[in-house]
Amino acid sequence: MDGSIRTSCSTSPTIPRIQEELPLEPENHEHHVHVHARSASVALPGPVSPAALVDLLESPPQGAYRMKGRVGVRTRGGMRGYLVNLVGPLVHIARLPRPPEPSGELVAIGMDLDPDAARAALAGVAGSPDDPVDAAGLARLERYRRLSG
């Protein structure tokens, strides 16, 4: 053997044609179905209820397998920003260096997601700047943040 690569489907005697060696696309394009995920998002111009946010992360909208976003939460020391992520049953929360400005946002993604129902659930975490600080809800949120460590 001379060490060169030779194939019967090559246009060059030494370099095989990759597509013929490793077919990357299905041969029959007529039945190729693309399934796209659906998403819903909301802008959150004010603080969110930490208890409602944790409730949403623990029980996401029907069909959602992914949620993510940036939110602001009222604390005794002022507004605090958080980055929230959910993939399947896994919740990850991290502090942001500052609250999101001009607004936070949440997004839900899923194959069988009902965008209108998901949007309503996401919007349900919105609080008001006049709401009292929710110490119990903040403790639940901080517990997830520590566990995300």
JOZI-V231503 format. One record per run of one state. SS is the DSSP state (alpha for helix, beta for strand, coil for the rest). FROM is the first residue (numbers start at 1). TO is the last residue. Records with the same first field share a line. If there is no record, write none. Layout:
BEGIN
SS = FROM-TO + FROM-TO
END
This chain:
BEGIN
coil = 1-17 + 22-28 + 32-37 + 45-47 + 49-49 + 59-65 + 76-77 + 88-89 + 96-103 + 111-114 + 124-125 + 127-134 + 149-149
alpha = 18-21 + 29-31 + 50-58 + 115-123 + 135-148
beta = 38-44 + 48-48 + 66-75 + 78-87 + 90-95 + 104-110 + 126-126
END
